[in-house]
Amino acid sequence: MNILFLCTGNSCRSIIAEATFNHLASAHMRAISAGSQPTGEVHPRSLALLAEKGIATAGYYSKSWDDLPATPDIVITVCGNAAGETCPAYLGNVLRAHWGVDDPAKATGTDKEINASFEAAYRILRARILAFVQLDQEILSDARKLKAELDQIGNIL
């Protein structure tokens, strides 16, 4: 099962979700990430946070949804709802869910405050990913049930 975490820039949230998912999920589930308008680089604070959590960062890079190595089965958008941010709409025939998370790359303030924004995004995404990877096979194999579960998981804070 291929899961695509999608946002606009593919520098923070979707990269954090991709790496965290791949760290926590079983071998039959794999995450990739992409952006509709990728920045071309992973935010250094994203990489530092992942490394601090013991999650491998090698091989993760900012990429376009036009360059996916595999067709996703599930697309999860992670764009936030703040400041009128618009999530890209993936146009494939896939199951979709929205797990909005505010963009830590837009955080301002002291280093401590900015780091707290990255930590908050990671904490929310990790909690949602844990709920996803713990779903039983009956739910994973039923698209209707899976869609309902993914939508519910998107509410976890």
N, CA, C and O atoms as a GROMACS GRO file, in nm:
protein
  628
    1MET      N    1   0.085  -0.117   0.000
    1MET     CA    2   0.000   0.000   0.000
    1MET      C    3   0.089   0.123   0.000
    1MET      O    4   0.175   0.138   0.087
    2ASN      N    5   0.070   0.211  -0.097
    2ASN     CA    6   0.147   0.335  -0.109
    2ASN      C    7   0.063   0.453  -0.065
    2ASN      O    8  -0.047   0.476  -0.115
    3ILE      N    9   0.117   0.529   0.030
    3ILE     CA   10   0.049   0.646   0.083
    3ILE      C   11   0.128   0.769   0.040
    3ILE      O   12   0.250   0.774   0.058
    4LEU      N   13   0.060   0.867  -0.017
    4LEU     CA   14   0.122   0.993  -0.056
    4LEU      C   15   0.079   1.100   0.043
    4LEU      O   16  -0.040   1.126   0.059
    5PHE      N   17   0.177   1.162   0.110
    5PHE     CA   18   0.150   1.280   0.192
    5PHE      C   19   0.178   1.400   0.102
    5PHE      O   20   0.289   1.417   0.051
    6LEU      N   21   0.077   1.482   0.085
    6LEU     CA   22   0.082   1.590  -0.014
    6LEU      C   23   0.058   1.725   0.051
    6LEU      O   24  -0.033   1.742   0.132
    7CYS      N   25   0.141   1.823   0.014
    7CYS     CA   26   0.116   1.961   0.050
    7CYS      C   27   0.168   2.048  -0.064
    7CYS      O   28   0.196   1.997  -0.173
    8THR      N   29   0.181   2.173  -0.042
    8THR     CA   30   0.222   2.261  -0.149
    8THR      C   31   0.374   2.258  -0.170
    8THR      O   32   0.420   2.228  -0.281
    9GLY      N   33   0.451   2.287  -0.064
    9GLY     CA   34   0.595   2.304  -0.078
    9GLY      C   35   0.680   2.180  -0.062
    9GLY      O   36   0.794   2.177  -0.108
   10ASN      N   37   0.628   2.076   0.003
   10ASN     CA   38   0.703   1.951   0.028
   10ASN      C   39   0.839   1.981   0.092
   10ASN      O   40   0.942   1.932   0.046
   11SER      N   41   0.835   2.062   0.199
   11SER     CA   42   0.960   2.091   0.270
   11SER      C   43   0.952   2.062   0.419
   11SER      O   44   1.054   2.043   0.484
   12CYS      N   45   0.831   2.058   0.474
   12CYS     CA   46   0.816   2.038   0.618
   12CYS      C   47   0.718   1.925   0.650
   12CYS      O   48   0.759   1.811   0.674
   13ARG      N   49   0.590   1.959   0.651
   13ARG     CA   50   0.487   1.865   0.700
   13ARG      C   51   0.485   1.734   0.624
   13ARG      O   52   0.485   1.628   0.686
   14SER      N   53   0.482   1.739   0.493
   14SER     CA   54   0.472   1.614   0.416
   14SER      C   55   0.598   1.530   0.430
   14SER      O   56   0.592   1.408   0.432
   15ILE      N   57   0.714   1.596   0.439
   15ILE     CA   58   0.840   1.524   0.460
   15ILE      C   59   0.841   1.460   0.599
   15ILE      O   60   0.878   1.343   0.614
   16ILE      N   61   0.800   1.536   0.701
   16ILE     CA   62   0.794   1.482   0.837
   16ILE      C   63   0.699   1.362   0.840
   16ILE      O   64   0.729   1.260   0.902
   17ALA      N   65   0.584   1.374   0.773
   17ALA     CA   66   0.487   1.264   0.770
   17ALA      C   67   0.544   1.142   0.697
   17ALA      O   68   0.530   1.029   0.745
   18GLU      N   69   0.607   1.164   0.583
   18GLU     CA   70   0.666   1.054   0.505
   18GLU      C   71   0.769   0.977   0.589
   18GLU      O   72   0.762   0.855   0.599
   19ALA      N   73   0.863   1.049   0.648
   19ALA     CA   74   0.969   0.984   0.724
   19ALA      C   75   0.915   0.915   0.848
   19ALA      O   76   0.956   0.804   0.881
   20THR      N   77   0.822   0.980   0.918
   20THR     CA   78   0.765   0.922   1.039
   20THR      C   79   0.682   0.799   1.005
   20THR      O   80   0.691   0.698   1.075
   21PHE      N   81   0.602   0.806   0.899
   21PHE     CA   82   0.522   0.690   0.858
   21PHE      C   83   0.613   0.572   0.826
   21PHE      O   84   0.590   0.460   0.872
   22ASN      N   85   0.715   0.596   0.747
   22ASN     CA   86   0.805   0.487   0.708
   22ASN      C   87   0.881   0.430   0.827
   22ASN      O   88   0.919   0.312   0.827
   23HIS      N   89   0.903   0.512   0.928
   23HIS     CA   90   0.968   0.467   1.051
   23HIS      C   91   0.875   0.378   1.135
   23HIS      O   92   0.921   0.283   1.199
   24LEU      N   93   0.746   0.408   1.134
   24LEU     CA   94   0.650   0.338   1.221
   24LEU      C   95   0.572   0.225   1.154
   24LEU      O   96   0.525   0.134   1.223
   25ALA      N   97   0.558   0.229   1.024
   25ALA     CA   98   0.470   0.135   0.953
   25ALA      C   99   0.539   0.002   0.925
   25ALA      O  100   0.661  -0.010   0.926
   26SER      N  101   0.455  -0.097   0.900
   26SER     CA  102   0.507  -0.228   0.862
   26SER      C  103   0.557  -0.222   0.718
   26SER      O  104   0.534  -0.125   0.646
   27ALA      N  105   0.626  -0.327   0.677
   27ALA     CA  106   0.689  -0.330   0.544
   27ALA      C  107   0.589  -0.327   0.430
   27ALA      O  108   0.625  -0.288   0.319
   28HIS      N  109   0.464  -0.367   0.452
   28HIS     CA  110   0.366  -0.369   0.342
   28HIS      C  111   0.301  -0.232   0.318
   28HIS      O  112   0.218  -0.218   0.229
   29MET      N  113   0.339  -0.132   0.398
   29MET     CA  114   0.290   0.004   0.380
   29MET      C  115   0.410   0.095   0.361
   29MET      O  116   0.508   0.087   0.435
   30ARG      N  117   0.402   0.183   0.261
   30ARG     CA  118   0.513   0.272   0.232
   30ARG      C  119   0.460   0.411   0.203
   30ARG      O  120   0.361   0.426   0.131
   31ALA      N  121   0.524   0.511   0.258
   31ALA     CA  122   0.484   0.649   0.233
   31ALA      C  123   0.583   0.718   0.141
   31ALA      O  124   0.702   0.690   0.141
   32ILE      N  125   0.528   0.809   0.062
   32ILE     CA  126   0.607   0.902  -0.016
   32ILE      C  127   0.547   1.040   0.009
   32ILE      O  128   0.436   1.051   0.062
   33SER      N  129   0.617   1.144  -0.028
   33SER     CA  130   0.561   1.278  -0.013
   33SER      C  131   0.592   1.357  -0.138
   33SER      O  132   0.683   1.324  -0.214
   34ALA      N  133   0.514   1.461  -0.158
   34ALA     CA  134   0.534   1.547  -0.273
   34ALA      C  135   0.461   1.679  -0.251
   34ALA      O  136   0.382   1.694  -0.158
   35GLY      N  137   0.490   1.772  -0.338
   35GLY     CA  138   0.424   1.901  -0.335
   35GLY      C  139   0.375   1.941  -0.473
   35GLY      O  140   0.430   1.898  -0.574
   36SER      N  141   0.272   2.023  -0.475
   36SER     CA  142   0.223   2.074  -0.603
   36SER      C  143   0.316   2.184  -0.655
   36SER      O  144   0.326   2.205  -0.776
   37GLN      N  145   0.384   2.253  -0.563
   37GLN     CA  146   0.482   2.356  -0.598
   37GLN      C  147   0.601   2.340  -0.503
   37GLN      O  148   0.621   2.423  -0.414
   38PRO      N  149   0.679   2.234  -0.520
   38PRO     CA  150   0.786   2.205  -0.425
   38PRO      C  151   0.890   2.316  -0.416
   38PRO      O  152   0.924   2.380  -0.516
   39THR      N  153   0.939   2.335  -0.294
   39THR     CA  154   1.041   2.437  -0.272
   39THR      C  155   1.176   2.394  -0.326
   39THR      O  156   1.262   2.477  -0.354
   40GLY      N  157   1.196   2.263  -0.343
   40GLY     CA  158   1.323   2.212  -0.391
   40GLY      C  159   1.421   2.178  -0.281
   40GLY      O  160   1.530   2.127  -0.307
   41GLU      N  161   1.383   2.207  -0.156
   41GLU     CA  162   1.470   2.171  -0.044
   41GLU      C  163   1.386   2.137   0.079
   41GLU      O  164   1.278   2.191   0.099
   42VAL      N  165   1.440   2.046   0.159
   42VAL     CA  166   1.375   2.012   0.285
   42VAL      C  167   1.420   2.114   0.389
   42VAL      O  168   1.539   2.145   0.400
   43HIS      N  169   1.326   2.164   0.464
   43HIS     CA  170   1.358   2.263   0.566
   43HIS      C  171   1.456   2.202   0.666
   43HIS      O  172   1.431   2.093   0.717
   44PRO      N  173   1.567   2.270   0.696
   44PRO     CA  174   1.668   2.214   0.788
   44PRO      C  175   1.611   2.178   0.925
   44PRO      O  176   1.657   2.082   0.988
   45ARG      N  177   1.512   2.253   0.972
   45ARG     CA  178   1.453   2.220   1.103
   45ARG      C  179   1.373   2.090   1.097
   45ARG      O  180   1.363   2.019   1.197
   46SER      N  181   1.318   2.058   0.981
   46SER     CA  182   1.248   1.929   0.966
   46SER      C  183   1.348   1.814   0.981
   46SER      O  184   1.322   1.717   1.052
   47LEU      N  185   1.460   1.827   0.914
   47LEU     CA  186   1.563   1.723   0.921
   47LEU      C  187   1.619   1.711   1.062
   47LEU      O  188   1.640   1.600   1.112
   48ALA      N  189   1.643   1.824   1.127
   48ALA     CA  190   1.696   1.822   1.264
   48ALA      C  191   1.597   1.756   1.360
   48ALA      O  192   1.636   1.678   1.446
   49LEU      N  193   1.470   1.788   1.344
   49LEU     CA  194   1.367   1.730   1.430
   49LEU      C  195   1.359   1.579   1.411
   49LEU      O  196   1.356   1.504   1.509
   50LEU      N  197   1.357   1.534   1.287
   50LEU     CA  198   1.350   1.390   1.259
   50LEU      C  199   1.471   1.319   1.318
   50LEU      O  200   1.457   1.213   1.380
   51ALA      N  201   1.589   1.375   1.300
   51ALA     CA  202   1.711   1.314   1.354
   51ALA      C  203   1.704   1.308   1.507
   51ALA      O  204   1.744   1.208   1.567
   52GLU      N  205   1.654   1.413   1.568
   52GLU     CA  206   1.639   1.416   1.714
   52GLU      C  207   1.545   1.306   1.763
   52GLU      O  208   1.562   1.254   1.873
   53LYS      N  209   1.447   1.270   1.681
   53LYS     CA  210   1.350   1.166   1.717
   53LYS      C  211   1.400   1.026   1.682
   53LYS      O  212   1.330   0.927   1.706
   54GLY      N  213   1.519   1.017   1.625
   54GLY     CA  214   1.575   0.887   1.588
   54GLY      C  215   1.521   0.832   1.457
   54GLY      O  216   1.525   0.712   1.434
   55ILE      N  217   1.471   0.920   1.373
   55ILE     CA  218   1.414   0.881   1.244
   55ILE      C  219   1.515   0.913   1.134
   55ILE      O  220   1.564   1.026   1.125
   56ALA      N  221   1.544   0.815   1.052
   56ALA     CA  222   1.641   0.834   0.943
   56ALA      C  223   1.593   0.942   0.848
   56ALA      O  224   1.474   0.954   0.819
   57THR      N  225   1.688   1.022   0.799
   57THR     CA  226   1.653   1.131   0.708
   57THR      C  227   1.716   1.114   0.570
   57THR      O  228   1.688   1.192   0.479
   58ALA      N  229   1.800   1.014   0.553
   58ALA     CA  230   1.868   0.994   0.424
   58ALA      C  231   1.766   0.962   0.315
   58ALA      O  232   1.675   0.881   0.335
   59GLY      N  233   1.782   1.026   0.202
   59GLY     CA  234   1.698   0.997   0.087
   59GLY      C  235   1.571   1.079   0.077
   59GLY      O  236   1.500   1.070  -0.024
   60TYR      N  237   1.540   1.158   0.178
   60TYR     CA  238   1.419   1.241   0.171
   60TYR      C  239   1.455   1.373   0.106
   60TYR      O  240   1.553   1.437   0.142
   61TYR      N  241   1.373   1.414   0.009
   61TYR     CA  242   1.398   1.538  -0.063
   61TYR      C  243   1.266   1.597  -0.109
   61TYR      O  244   1.166   1.526  -0.119
   62SER      N  245   1.267   1.726  -0.138
   62SER     CA  246   1.149   1.797  -0.185
   62SER      C  247   1.128   1.765  -0.332
   62SER      O  248   1.217   1.784  -0.415
   63LYS      N  249   1.007   1.714  -0.364
   63LYS     CA  250   0.980   1.673  -0.502
   63LYS      C  251   0.838   1.709  -0.544
   63LYS      O  252   0.750   1.732  -0.461
   64SER      N  253   0.820   1.711  -0.673
   64SER     CA  254   0.690   1.742  -0.732
   64SER      C  255   0.603   1.617  -0.740
   64SER      O  256   0.653   1.505  -0.752
   65TRP      N  257   0.474   1.637  -0.733
   65TRP     CA  258   0.382   1.525  -0.751
   65TRP      C  259   0.386   1.472  -0.894
   65TRP      O  260   0.330   1.367  -0.923
   66ASP      N  261   0.453   1.545  -0.983
   66ASP     CA  262   0.472   1.496  -1.120
   66ASP      C  263   0.583   1.391  -1.129
   66ASP      O  264   0.596   1.324  -1.231
   67ASP      N  265   0.662   1.378  -1.023
   67ASP     CA  266   0.779   1.289  -1.024
   67ASP      C  267   0.767   1.173  -0.925
   67ASP      O  268   0.868   1.130  -0.870
   68LEU      N  269   0.648   1.124  -0.903
   68LEU     CA  270   0.630   1.016  -0.805
   68LEU      C  271   0.685   0.885  -0.858
   68LEU      O  272   0.666   0.852  -0.976
   69PRO      N  273   0.754   0.809  -0.773
   69PRO     CA  274   0.809   0.680  -0.815
   69PRO      C  275   0.704   0.569  -0.824
   69PRO      O  276   0.727   0.466  -0.886
   70ALA      N  277   0.588   0.591  -0.763
   70ALA     CA  278   0.480   0.492  -0.764
   70ALA      C  279   0.346   0.564  -0.757
   70ALA      O  280   0.338   0.676  -0.704
   71THR      N  281   0.243   0.501  -0.809
   71THR     CA  282   0.109   0.557  -0.800
   71THR      C  283   0.055   0.532  -0.660
   71THR      O  284   0.056   0.417  -0.614
   72PRO      N  285   0.009   0.636  -0.590
   72PRO     CA  286  -0.041   0.615  -0.455
   72PRO      C  287  -0.178   0.546  -0.454
   72PRO      O  288  -0.257   0.559  -0.546
   73ASP      N  289  -0.201   0.472  -0.346
   73ASP     CA  290  -0.332   0.414  -0.319
   73ASP      C  291  -0.416   0.511  -0.237
   73ASP      O  292  -0.539   0.515  -0.249
   74ILE      N  293  -0.348   0.587  -0.154
   74ILE     CA  294  -0.412   0.683  -0.063
   74ILE      C  295  -0.334   0.814  -0.072
   74ILE      O  296  -0.211   0.814  -0.072
   75VAL      N  297  -0.407   0.926  -0.079
   75VAL     CA  298  -0.346   1.057  -0.075
   75VAL      C  299  -0.398   1.129   0.049
   75VAL      O  300  -0.519   1.144   0.068
   76ILE      N  301  -0.304   1.173   0.133
   76ILE     CA  302  -0.340   1.248   0.254
   76ILE      C  303  -0.279   1.387   0.242
   76ILE      O  304  -0.157   1.402   0.240
   77THR      N  305  -0.365   1.488   0.233
   77THR     CA  306  -0.317   1.626   0.229
   77THR      C  307  -0.293   1.672   0.373
   77THR      O  308  -0.370   1.640   0.463
   78VAL      N  309  -0.184   1.746   0.392
   78VAL     CA  310  -0.149   1.791   0.527
   78VAL      C  311  -0.142   1.943   0.538
   78VAL      O  312  -0.092   1.995   0.638
   79CYS      N  313  -0.191   2.013   0.438
   79CYS     CA  314  -0.193   2.159   0.442
   79CYS      C  315  -0.283   2.205   0.556
   79CYS      O  316  -0.386   2.143   0.585
   80GLY      N  317  -0.243   2.315   0.619
   80GLY     CA  318  -0.322   2.369   0.729
   80GLY      C  319  -0.438   2.451   0.678
   80GLY      O  320  -0.451   2.480   0.559
   81ASN      N  321  -0.524   2.488   0.771
   81ASN     CA  322  -0.639   2.569   0.736
   81ASN      C  323  -0.615   2.717   0.766
   81ASN      O  324  -0.699   2.801   0.735
   82ALA      N  325  -0.502   2.747   0.826
   82ALA     CA  326  -0.471   2.884   0.866
   82ALA      C  327  -0.435   2.968   0.744
   82ALA      O  328  -0.384   2.918   0.644
   83ALA      N  329  -0.461   3.094   0.755
   83ALA     CA  330  -0.420   3.194   0.655
   83ALA      C  331  -0.467   3.161   0.514
   83ALA      O  332  -0.401   3.198   0.417
   84GLY      N  333  -0.578   3.092   0.501
   84GLY     CA  334  -0.636   3.063   0.371
   84GLY      C  335  -0.551   2.972   0.284
   84GLY      O  336  -0.563   2.976   0.162
   85GLU      N  337  -0.465   2.891   0.344
   85GLU     CA  338  -0.379   2.802   0.267
   85GLU      C  339  -0.465   2.703   0.189
   85GLU      O  340  -0.556   2.642   0.244
   86THR      N  341  -0.435   2.688   0.062
   86THR     CA  342  -0.512   2.598  -0.024
   86THR      C  343  -0.434   2.470  -0.047
   86THR      O  344  -0.317   2.472  -0.086
   87CYS      N  345  -0.500   2.358  -0.023
   87CYS     CA  346  -0.437   2.228  -0.049
   87CYS      C  347  -0.448   2.195  -0.196
   87CYS      O  348  -0.550   2.224  -0.260
   88PRO      N  349  -0.345   2.133  -0.250
   88PRO     CA  350  -0.355   2.088  -0.390
   88PRO      C  351  -0.452   1.970  -0.399
   88PRO      O  352  -0.467   1.894  -0.304
   89ALA      N  353  -0.518   1.957  -0.512
   89ALA     CA  354  -0.612   1.847  -0.534
   89ALA      C  355  -0.547   1.745  -0.626
   89ALA      O  356  -0.529   1.771  -0.745
   90TYR      N  357  -0.513   1.630  -0.571
   90TYR     CA  358  -0.453   1.523  -0.651
   90TYR      C  359  -0.560   1.467  -0.743
   90TYR      O  360  -0.671   1.438  -0.698
   91LEU      N  361  -0.528   1.451  -0.869
   91LEU     CA  362  -0.630   1.418  -0.969
   91LEU      C  363  -0.636   1.271  -1.007
   91LEU      O  364  -0.699   1.236  -1.106
   92GLY      N  365  -0.574   1.184  -0.931
   92GLY     CA  366  -0.581   1.042  -0.960
   92GLY      C  367  -0.703   0.978  -0.896
   92GLY      O  368  -0.771   1.039  -0.814
   93ASN      N  369  -0.731   0.855  -0.936
   93ASN     CA  370  -0.843   0.779  -0.881
   93ASN      C  371  -0.794   0.706  -0.756
   93ASN      O  372  -0.761   0.588  -0.760
   94VAL      N  373  -0.791   0.779  -0.644
   94VAL     CA  374  -0.738   0.726  -0.518
   94VAL      C  375  -0.829   0.764  -0.402
   94VAL      O  376  -0.913   0.854  -0.414
   95LEU      N  377  -0.810   0.696  -0.292
   95LEU     CA  378  -0.879   0.732  -0.169
   95LEU      C  379  -0.808   0.856  -0.113
   95LEU      O  380  -0.685   0.862  -0.110
   96ARG      N  381  -0.886   0.955  -0.070
   96ARG     CA  382  -0.829   1.080  -0.021
   96ARG      C  383  -0.874   1.111   0.121
   96ARG      O  384  -0.986   1.079   0.160
   97ALA      N  385  -0.784   1.174   0.196
   97ALA     CA  386  -0.818   1.224   0.329
   97ALA      C  387  -0.740   1.354   0.352
   97ALA      O  388  -0.639   1.379   0.287
   98HIS      N  389  -0.790   1.434   0.443
   98HIS     CA  390  -0.723   1.560   0.477
   98HIS      C  391  -0.687   1.559   0.625
   98HIS      O  392  -0.773   1.542   0.711
   99TRP      N  393  -0.558   1.577   0.654
   99TRP     CA  394  -0.508   1.587   0.791
   99TRP      C  395  -0.440   1.721   0.808
   99TRP      O  396  -0.317   1.727   0.817
  100GLY      N  397  -0.515   1.829   0.813
  100GLY     CA  398  -0.458   1.962   0.820
  100GLY      C  399  -0.366   1.985   0.939
  100GLY      O  400  -0.399   1.951   1.053
  101VAL      N  401  -0.251   2.044   0.910
  101VAL     CA  402  -0.152   2.080   1.012
  101VAL      C  403  -0.094   2.216   0.972
  101VAL      O  404  -0.058   2.236   0.856
  102ASP      N  405  -0.086   2.307   1.066
  102ASP     CA  406  -0.028   2.438   1.035
  102ASP      C  407   0.116   2.423   0.992
  102ASP      O  408   0.188   2.336   1.041
  103ASP      N  409   0.158   2.508   0.900
  103ASP     CA  410   0.292   2.500   0.840
  103ASP      C  411   0.397   2.559   0.935
  103ASP      O  412   0.398   2.680   0.958
  104PRO      N  413   0.485   2.474   0.989
  104PRO     CA  414   0.588   2.528   1.079
  104PRO      C  415   0.690   2.615   1.006
  104PRO      O  416   0.759   2.695   1.069
  105ALA      N  417   0.702   2.601   0.875
  105ALA     CA  418   0.795   2.685   0.798
  105ALA      C  419   0.752   2.832   0.801
  105ALA      O  420   0.834   2.920   0.775
  106LYS      N  421   0.627   2.857   0.832
  106LYS     CA  422   0.576   2.994   0.837
  106LYS      C  423   0.582   3.051   0.978
  106LYS      O  424   0.544   3.167   1.000
  107ALA      N  425   0.630   2.972   1.074
  107ALA     CA  426   0.637   3.017   1.214
  107ALA      C  427   0.737   3.131   1.228
  107ALA      O  428   0.840   3.134   1.160
  108THR      N  429   0.705   3.224   1.315
  108THR     CA  430   0.794   3.336   1.344
  108THR      C  431   0.815   3.343   1.495
  108THR      O  432   0.744   3.279   1.573
  109GLY      N  433   0.914   3.420   1.532
  109GLY     CA  434   0.943   3.438   1.674
  109GLY      C  435   1.083   3.393   1.707
  109GLY      O  436   1.171   3.393   1.620
  110THR      N  437   1.104   3.356   1.831
  110THR     CA  438   1.236   3.312   1.876
  110THR      C  439   1.262   3.171   1.823
  110THR      O  440   1.171   3.103   1.775
  111ASP      N  441   1.387   3.129   1.831
  111ASP     CA  442   1.421   2.991   1.792
  111ASP      C  443   1.337   2.891   1.870
  111ASP      O  444   1.289   2.792   1.815
  112LYS      N  445   1.319   2.918   1.996
  112LYS     CA  446   1.239   2.828   2.082
  112LYS      C  447   1.095   2.820   2.032
  112LYS      O  448   1.037   2.711   2.028
  113GLU      N  449   1.036   2.932   1.994
  113GLU     CA  450   0.899   2.935   1.945
  113GLU      C  451   0.887   2.865   1.810
  113GLU      O  452   0.791   2.792   1.786
  114ILE      N  453   0.984   2.888   1.723
  114ILE     CA  454   0.981   2.823   1.591
  114ILE      C  455   0.998   2.672   1.606
  114ILE      O  456   0.927   2.594   1.544
  115ASN      N  457   1.094   2.632   1.690
  115ASN     CA  458   1.112   2.488   1.715
  115ASN      C  459   0.986   2.425   1.773
  115ASN      O  460   0.953   2.311   1.741
  116ALA      N  461   0.915   2.499   1.858
  116ALA     CA  462   0.790   2.449   1.916
  116ALA      C  463   0.686   2.425   1.806
  116ALA      O  464   0.607   2.332   1.817
  117SER      N  465   0.685   2.507   1.702
  117SER     CA  466   0.592   2.487   1.590
  117SER      C  467   0.624   2.358   1.515
  117SER      O  468   0.533   2.284   1.476
  118PHE      N  469   0.752   2.332   1.494
  118PHE     CA  470   0.792   2.208   1.429
  118PHE      C  471   0.757   2.087   1.517
  118PHE      O  472   0.710   1.985   1.467
  119GLU      N  473   0.781   2.100   1.646
  119GLU     CA  474   0.749   1.993   1.740
  119GLU      C  475   0.598   1.965   1.741
  119GLU      O  476   0.556   1.849   1.743
  120ALA      N  477   0.517   2.069   1.738
  120ALA     CA  478   0.371   2.053   1.739
  120ALA      C  479   0.326   1.980   1.612
  120ALA      O  480   0.242   1.890   1.619
  121ALA      N  481   0.380   2.019   1.496
  121ALA     CA  482   0.343   1.952   1.371
  121ALA      C  483   0.382   1.805   1.376
  121ALA      O  484   0.303   1.719   1.336
  122TYR      N  485   0.501   1.775   1.425
  122TYR     CA  486   0.546   1.636   1.438
  122TYR      C  487   0.455   1.557   1.532
  122TYR      O  488   0.414   1.446   1.500
  123ARG      N  489   0.424   1.615   1.648
  123ARG     CA  490   0.342   1.545   1.748
  123ARG      C  491   0.205   1.509   1.691
  123ARG      O  492   0.157   1.397   1.709
  124ILE      N  493   0.143   1.603   1.622
  124ILE     CA  494   0.011   1.578   1.562
  124ILE      C  495   0.021   1.471   1.453
  124ILE      O  496  -0.057   1.376   1.452
  125LEU      N  497   0.117   1.487   1.363
  125LEU     CA  498   0.132   1.388   1.254
  125LEU      C  499   0.164   1.250   1.308
  125LEU      O  500   0.110   1.151   1.260
  126ARG      N  501   0.251   1.242   1.408
  126ARG     CA  502   0.288   1.112   1.465
  126ARG      C  503   0.167   1.043   1.528
  126ARG      O  504   0.148   0.923   1.511
  127ALA      N  505   0.086   1.118   1.602
  127ALA     CA  506  -0.034   1.061   1.664
  127ALA      C  507  -0.130   1.007   1.558
  127ALA      O  508  -0.187   0.899   1.574
  128ARG      N  509  -0.146   1.080   1.450
  128ARG     CA  510  -0.235   1.037   1.342
  128ARG      C  511  -0.178   0.915   1.269
  128ARG      O  512  -0.251   0.822   1.236
  129ILE      N  513  -0.049   0.918   1.245
  129ILE     CA  514   0.015   0.805   1.177
  129ILE      C  515   0.007   0.679   1.262
  129ILE      O  516  -0.021   0.571   1.210
  130LEU      N  517   0.030   0.692   1.392
  130LEU     CA  518   0.017   0.576   1.481
  130LEU      C  519  -0.124   0.517   1.474
  130LEU      O  520  -0.140   0.395   1.470
  131ALA      N  521  -0.224   0.604   1.474
  131ALA     CA  522  -0.363   0.556   1.464
  131ALA      C  523  -0.384   0.483   1.332
  131ALA      O  524  -0.452   0.380   1.328
  132PHE      N  525  -0.328   0.534   1.225
  132PHE     CA  526  -0.342   0.473   1.092
  132PHE      C  527  -0.275   0.336   1.090
  132PHE      O  528  -0.338   0.237   1.051
  133VAL      N  529  -0.150   0.327   1.130
  133VAL     CA  530  -0.077   0.201   1.118
  133VAL      C  531  -0.129   0.094   1.214
  133VAL      O  532  -0.096  -0.024   1.199
  134GLN      N  533  -0.210   0.133   1.310
  134GLN     CA  534  -0.268   0.036   1.403
  134GLN      C  535  -0.406  -0.013   1.359
  134GLN      O  536  -0.467  -0.095   1.428
  135LEU      N  537  -0.456   0.035   1.244
  135LEU     CA  538  -0.585  -0.012   1.194
  135LEU      C  539  -0.574  -0.160   1.158
  135LEU      O  540  -0.471  -0.206   1.109
  136ASP      N  541  -0.682  -0.234   1.183
  136ASP     CA  542  -0.676  -0.377   1.151
  136ASP      C  543  -0.704  -0.401   1.003
  136ASP      O  544  -0.757  -0.314   0.932
  137GLN      N  545  -0.669  -0.518   0.958
  137GLN     CA  546  -0.675  -0.553   0.816
  137GLN      C  547  -0.816  -0.540   0.758
  137GLN      O  548  -0.832  -0.504   0.642
  138GLU      N  549  -0.917  -0.569   0.838
  138GLU     CA  550  -1.056  -0.558   0.791
  138GLU      C  551  -1.086  -0.416   0.744
  138GLU      O  552  -1.151  -0.396   0.642
  139ILE      N  553  -1.038  -0.317   0.819
  139ILE     CA  554  -1.061  -0.177   0.782
  139ILE      C  555  -0.973  -0.140   0.663
  139ILE      O  556  -1.020  -0.072   0.571
  140LEU      N  557  -0.848  -0.182   0.664
  140LEU     CA  558  -0.756  -0.148   0.555
  140LEU      C  559  -0.802  -0.203   0.421
  140LEU      O  560  -0.771  -0.145   0.316
  141SER      N  561  -0.876  -0.312   0.422
  141SER     CA  562  -0.918  -0.375   0.296
  141SER      C  563  -1.057  -0.332   0.250
  141SER      O  564  -1.105  -0.379   0.147
  142ASP      N  565  -1.122  -0.242   0.324
  142ASP     CA  566  -1.255  -0.193   0.289
  142ASP      C  567  -1.246  -0.042   0.268
  142ASP      O  568  -1.235   0.034   0.365
  143ALA      N  569  -1.250   0.003   0.143
  143ALA     CA  570  -1.229   0.144   0.110
  143ALA      C  571  -1.323   0.237   0.185
  143ALA      O  572  -1.281   0.343   0.231
  144ARG      N  573  -1.449   0.199   0.197
  144ARG     CA  574  -1.546   0.285   0.265
  144ARG      C  575  -1.511   0.301   0.413
  144ARG      O  576  -1.513   0.412   0.466
  145LYS      N  577  -1.480   0.190   0.478
  145LYS     CA  578  -1.442   0.194   0.620
  145LYS      C  579  -1.311   0.269   0.639
  145LYS      O  580  -1.295   0.347   0.733
  146LEU      N  581  -1.216   0.244   0.548
  146LEU     CA  582  -1.087   0.309   0.559
  146LEU      C  583  -1.101   0.460   0.544
  146LEU      O  584  -1.040   0.536   0.619
  147LYS      N  585  -1.180   0.504   0.448
  147LYS     CA  586  -1.203   0.648   0.429
  147LYS      C  587  -1.261   0.710   0.555
  147LYS      O  588  -1.216   0.817   0.598
  148ALA      N  589  -1.359   0.645   0.615
  148ALA     CA  590  -1.420   0.697   0.738
  148ALA      C  591  -1.317   0.705   0.851
  148ALA      O  592  -1.312   0.804   0.924
  149GLU      N  593  -1.235   0.603   0.864
  149GLU     CA  594  -1.131   0.602   0.969
  149GLU      C  595  -1.028   0.711   0.945
  149GLU      O  596  -0.990   0.782   1.038
  150LEU      N  597  -0.982   0.725   0.821
  150LEU     CA  598  -0.883   0.828   0.789
  150LEU      C  599  -0.937   0.968   0.817
  150LEU      O  600  -0.865   1.054   0.866
  151ASP      N  601  -1.065   0.989   0.785
  151ASP     CA  602  -1.126   1.119   0.814
  151ASP      C  603  -1.130   1.145   0.964
  151ASP      O  604  -1.104   1.257   1.008
  152GLN      N  605  -1.163   1.041   1.043
  152GLN     CA  606  -1.165   1.055   1.189
  152GLN      C  607  -1.025   1.080   1.243
  152GLN      O  608  -1.006   1.165   1.330
  153ILE      N  609  -0.928   1.008   1.191
  153ILE     CA  610  -0.790   1.024   1.235
  153ILE      C  611  -0.742   1.167   1.212
  153ILE      O  612  -0.663   1.221   1.289
  154GLY      N  613  -0.791   1.229   1.106
  154GLY     CA  614  -0.754   1.368   1.076
  154GLY      C  615  -0.795   1.467   1.181
  154GLY      O  616  -0.752   1.582   1.177
  155ASN      N  617  -0.878   1.426   1.277
  155ASN     CA  618  -0.922   1.513   1.386
  155ASN      C  619  -0.835   1.499   1.510
  155ASN      O  620  -0.850   1.577   1.605
  156ILE      N  621  -0.746   1.402   1.512
  156ILE     CA  622  -0.662   1.380   1.630
  156ILE      C  623  -0.565   1.496   1.646
  156ILE      O  624  -0.497   1.536   1.551
  157LEU      N  625  -0.561   1.549   1.766
  157LEU     CA  626  -0.465   1.656   1.797
  157LEU      C  627  -0.369   1.601   1.898
  157LEU      O  628  -0.278   1.672   1.941
   0.00000   0.00000   0.00000
